[in-house]
């Protein structure tokens, strides 16, 4: 149970991490919220398959592969940068129920597994990634509210009106970073969806825009967080470095592909 307040907004409430219990088995709100985000993203994907010309059966195979790959990737990514906590007791690596999943690891693992399955099933990978990118924004936007229940993924002290206070913040008002990311992701979904209906020029365009949109936000907000994973050599935040790389790659590939589309259009016009 956490007692949470936003003094500047006059809000105060309590939350219990456990939604309900079945005997000795507890069902946590975090898992339920993540599940809701996944289901909403999946509903969006299913409704988009026809427009992106993707076979539903093959797509579900990719989703299942991505789900497994995402969980494995999220755990391995976290463990890799917190190895000192697992070196003496490697069996703890499998104790996922104790926490320790990294969103970037989940995205990398999920995309990797889904793309391998897509290759096997002969699915248009760039088109699938377009759906996946917008789906990620839905899932991340909803799923981040699980951090509120767990009282995690918050930032440094702040005197802004929306500063959050709880037992985990030591009674100090801090940046609710999970809220920043949730709003950014849901806003990004709306923008990317609008672009996909009006100005989508090539397969993969929406995914590149997702890379730029999410990478830019994560690069900024990660700097506020107090629970970041760090590189072992220079003490830099892993997610900030990775986000910067993703943004640059996304912009470069987007510009290259848009130029190709423009060149092809001019060629067709000449003929």
C-alpha positions in Angstrom: 0.0 0.0 0.0 1.3 3.4 -1.0 0.0 6.8 0.1 0.4 9.1 -2.9 -0.2 12.8 -3.1 0.2 15.7 -5.6 0.3 18.6 -3.1 0.3 21.3 -5.8 -2.9 19.8 -7.3 -4.6 19.1 -4.0 -4.8 15.3 -4.8 -4.2 12.6 -2.3 -5.0 8.9 -2.5 -3.8 5.4 -1.6 -3.1 2.5 -3.9 -2.5 -1.2 -3.3 -0.2 -3.1 -5.6 -2.4 -6.2 -5.3 -5.6 -6.1 -7.3 -7.0 -9.4 -5.9 -5.8 -12.7 -4.6 -6.7 -16.3 -5.3 -5.4 -18.3 -2.3 -1.7 -17.6 -2.1 -1.5 -16.2 -5.6 -1.6 -12.5 -6.0 -2.7 -10.6 -9.1 -1.0 -7.2 -9.3 -2.4 -4.1 -10.8 0.9 -3.6 -12.8 0.3 -6.8 -14.7 -3.4 -5.9 -15.3 -2.5 -2.4 -16.7 0.3 -3.9 -18.9 -2.3 -6.4 -20.2 -4.8 -3.7 -21.0 -2.2 -1.8 -22.9 -1.3 -4.9 -24.9 -4.9 -5.8 -25.7 -5.7 -2.2 -26.9 -2.5 -2.2 -29.0 -3.6 -5.7 -30.4 -7.1 -4.4 -31.2 -5.6 -1.5 -33.1 -3.3 -3.9 -35.0 -6.1 -6.2 -36.0 -8.1 -3.4 -37.3 -5.1 -2.2 -39.4 -4.2 -5.5 -41.0 -6.4 -5.1 -44.1 -5.1 -1.6 -44.8 -1.5 -2.7 -44.6 -2.2 -5.9 -46.5 -1.0 -8.3 -43.9 -2.4 -11.9 -43.4 -4.0 -12.2 -40.0 -2.8 -15.7 -39.2 0.8 -14.9 -40.1 0.5 -11.7 -38.0 -0.6 -13.5 -34.9 2.4 -15.8 -35.3 4.6 -12.7 -35.3 2.8 -11.3 -32.2 3.3 -14.5 -30.2 7.0 -14.6 -31.2 7.3 -10.9 -30.3 5.7 -11.4 -26.9 8.1 -14.2 -25.9 11.1 -12.3 -27.4 10.0 -9.1 -25.6 9.9 -10.7 -22.2 13.2 -12.4 -22.7 14.8 -9.3 -24.1 13.5 -7.0 -21.4 14.9 -9.3 -18.7 18.3 -9.8 -20.4 18.8 -6.1 -21.0 18.1 -5.3 -17.3 20.3 -8.1 -16.1 23.2 -7.1 -18.4 23.4 -3.6 -16.9 22.8 -4.8 -13.3 25.1 -7.8 -13.5 26.6 -7.1 -10.1 23.3 -7.8 -8.5 23.1 -11.3 -10.2 26.7 -12.4 -10.4 26.7 -14.2 -7.1 23.3 -15.7 -7.5 22.5 -16.3 -11.2 19.3 -18.2 -10.5 17.8 -14.9 -9.6 17.9 -14.0 -13.3 14.8 -16.2 -13.7 12.9 -14.6 -10.8 11.1 -12.1 -13.1 8.2 -11.8 -10.6 10.6 -9.9 -8.3 10.9 -7.1 -10.9 13.6 -6.1 -13.3 12.4 -5.5 -16.9 13.7 -2.8 -19.2 11.4 -1.4 -21.9 14.2 -1.0 -24.5 15.2 -4.6 -24.0 11.6 -5.6 -24.5 11.3 -3.6 -27.7 14.5 -4.9 -29.1 13.8 -8.5 -28.2 10.2 -8.3 -29.3 11.0 -6.7 -32.6 13.8 -9.1 -33.3 11.7 -12.2 -32.7 8.7 -10.8 -34.6 10.9 -9.9 -37.6 12.4 -13.4 -37.7 8.9 -14.9 -37.6 7.8 -12.4 -40.3 10.6 -13.5 -42.5 9.6 -17.2 -42.1 5.9 -16.4 -42.8 6.8 -14.0 -45.6 5.1 -11.0 -44.0 6.0 -7.5 -45.3 8.3 -6.6 -42.4 8.3 -2.8 -42.9 4.5 -2.7 -43.1 4.3 -4.9 -39.9 6.7 -2.5 -38.2 4.4 0.4 -39.1 1.6 -1.3 -37.2 3.9 -2.3 -34.4 5.3 1.2 -33.9 1.9 2.7 -33.4 0.9 -0.2 -31.3 3.9 0.3 -29.0 2.8 3.9 -28.4 -0.6 2.6 -27.2 0.9 -0.1 -25.0 3.6 2.2 -23.5 1.1 5.0 -23.0 -1.3 2.8 -21.0 1.4 0.5 -19.4 3.3 3.4 -17.8 0.5 3.9 -15.3 1.6 0.6 -13.8 4.6 2.6 -12.5 2.2 4.8 -10.5 0.9 1.8 -8.7 4.4 0.4 -8.1 5.7 3.9 -7.2 8.7 3.6 -9.6 10.1 5.3 -12.7 9.9 8.8 -11.0 12.5 11.5 -11.2 14.4 14.1 -9.3 12.9 16.6 -6.8 10.7 19.3 -8.3 8.7 22.3 -7.1 6.3 22.1 -10.1 2.6 21.9 -9.3 2.4 18.3 -10.4 5.2 17.0 -8.2 4.4 13.6 -6.7 5.0 12.6 -3.1 4.9 9.1 -1.5 6.8 6.8 0.8 9.1 5.8 -2.1 10.0 9.4 -2.8 11.1 10.0 0.8 8.3 12.5 1.3 9.8 14.8 -1.3 7.9 16.0 -4.4 9.4 14.5 -7.5 8.9 14.5 -11.3 6.2 11.8 -12.2 8.3 10.7 -15.2 5.9 7.8 -16.0 3.2 10.4 -16.6 5.4 12.4 -18.9 6.0 9.3 -21.0 2.4 8.2 -21.0 1.2 11.5 -22.3 3.9 11.7 -24.9 3.2 8.2 -26.2 -0.5 8.7 -26.4 -0.1 12.0 -28.1 2.4 10.4 -30.5 -0.1 7.7 -31.4 -2.7 10.3 -32.4 -0.2 12.2 -34.5 1.3 9.1 -36.2 -2.2 7.7 -36.9 -3.2 11.0 -38.5 0.0 11.0 -40.6 -0.6 7.3 -41.6 -4.0 8.2 -43.0 -2.9 11.3 -44.9 0.9 11.3 -45.7 2.2 7.8 -45.5 4.5 7.5 -48.5 6.3 4.1 -47.9 6.2 1.0 -45.8 8.2 1.5 -42.7 7.6 5.3 -42.5 5.5 5.1 -39.4 8.0 3.0 -37.6 10.8 5.4 -38.3 8.6 8.2 -37.0 8.0 6.1 -33.9 11.7 5.8 -33.4 12.2 9.5 -33.6 9.2 10.4 -31.5 9.8 8.0 -28.7 13.6 8.2 -28.8 13.5 12.0 -28.4 11.2 11.9 -25.4 13.1 9.1 -23.7 16.4 10.9 -24.2 15.0 13.9 -22.3 12.9 12.3 -19.6 15.6 9.6 -18.8 17.8 12.5 -17.6 15.2 13.2 -14.8 14.9 9.6 -13.6 16.7 8.3 -10.5 16.6 4.6 -11.4 18.5 4.6 -14.7 20.8 1.8 -15.9 24.3 3.1 -16.5 27.2 2.0 -18.8 30.0 0.4 -16.8 32.8 2.5 -18.5 31.8 6.2 -18.4 28.8 6.3 -16.1 26.5 7.4 -18.8 22.8 6.5 -18.9 22.2 3.6 -21.2 18.8 4.7 -22.4 19.9 8.2 -23.2 22.7 7.0 -25.4 20.5 4.4 -27.1 17.7 7.0 -27.5 20.1 9.4 -29.2 21.3 6.7 -31.6 17.8 5.7 -32.4 16.7 9.3 -33.2 19.7 9.8 -35.5 19.1 6.6 -37.3 15.4 7.3 -37.6 15.9 10.7 -39.1 18.6 9.6 -41.6 16.5 6.6 -42.8 13.4 8.8 -43.0 15.1 11.4 -45.1 16.7 8.8 -47.4 13.4 7.0 -48.0 11.4 10.2 -48.6 14.0 11.3 -51.2 13.7 8.0 -52.9 9.9 8.3 -53.0 10.2 11.9 -54.4 12.8 10.7 -57.0 10.5 7.9 -58.1 7.6 10.3 -58.4 9.5 12.7 -60.5 10.7 9.8 -62.8 7.1 8.6 -63.2 6.0 12.2 -64.0 8.6 12.4 -66.8 7.4 9.3 -68.4 
